[in-house]
């Protein structure tokens, strides 16, 4: 069983690279950011007020707890069809809305919420691990902000994927570096808030940093494949 943990800031291309890596090896793929986004989406749907500087921690935690324990939430770890659903409704698109993007950090910044999600993420990883005995060679790629440090610090491969801020901003908006980015989400602002609760701006001990600012997507993937091959 190979566990690949990939952390990094917004706009670095983590999801695309992680998904492609999982497909390459036939591994499962866990997008932990999608889980936090789904929680924010659910809170907004339940009418929880996230438009305040500090949302009510108790209300948010209870709402998120009910989302998981009430069996409303589901996620597919199939890299060919990754999806997130709530009560059977596919919300994979909805969780990418700018409304969710601007509110997600308020939910992910609440420690009891993180504890619920960290436990759920470890359970998904363990579930894939338990399949190992049957197939003799499975693995999982899990990506987020705290996978290399908190969720799976003992993963066989641990990577911090990073890129210069202007490159990440441009990738996020699909524009060239230096373009105006009208209406674009300010990824730097989200990173600043996220960095208060998770450590993804510098690599922890034993974590390999890949700065892909000047790499093509294929070069990023090749570099990741090289690291996984070395671990197999
Ligand atoms: O990866 P993505 O940009 O979709 O993540 C959305 C948000 O989820 C992040 O901005 C962060 O607030 C939160 N997150 C987190 N810990 C993770 C993954 C994501 O706090 N492991």
Boltz pocket constraint, residues with backbone or C-beta under 6 A from the ligand:
constraints:
  - pocket:
      binder: B
      contacts: [[A, 10], [A, 11], [A, 32], [A, 33], [A, 34], [A, 36], [A, 37], [A, 104], [A, 105], [A, 108], [A, 109], [A, 143], [A, 144], [A, 145], [A, 146], [A, 147], [A, 190], [A, 194], [A, 198]]
      max_distance: 6.0
